[in-house]
Amino acid sequence: MTTITKATTKGQITLPAKWRRSFSTDQFVLREKGGILEVIPLDLKQLEKTKEITVFDALRDNKGKGIKAKDLIKVLKKIA
């Protein structure tokens, strides 16, 4: 399935409901790779194995410094 979506003025995009229902999570990893945006369902067990450090890099999130994946996992496990 291919769909075209437009970002809101706040930079938000909507994933089609059909796609969201295809996964057992409502949390996703976004990754830019060579000019392509990847949207990947979040698997906490897989995230624990990653060596990537920056999780959020928006200026409002930790002043653009990001947070360690292990710290994000702790937060996500509390809310899941």
HELIX and SHEET records of a PDB file:
HELIX    1   1 ALA A   17  ARG A   21  1                                   5    
HELIX    2   2 LEU A   44  LYS A   49  1                                   6    
HELIX    3   3 ASN A   62  GLY A   64  5                                   3    
HELIX    4   4 ALA A   69  ILE A   79  1                                  11    
SHEET    1   A 2 PHE A  28  LYS A  33  0                                        
SHEET    2   A 2 ILE A  36  PRO A  41 -1                                        
END                                                                             
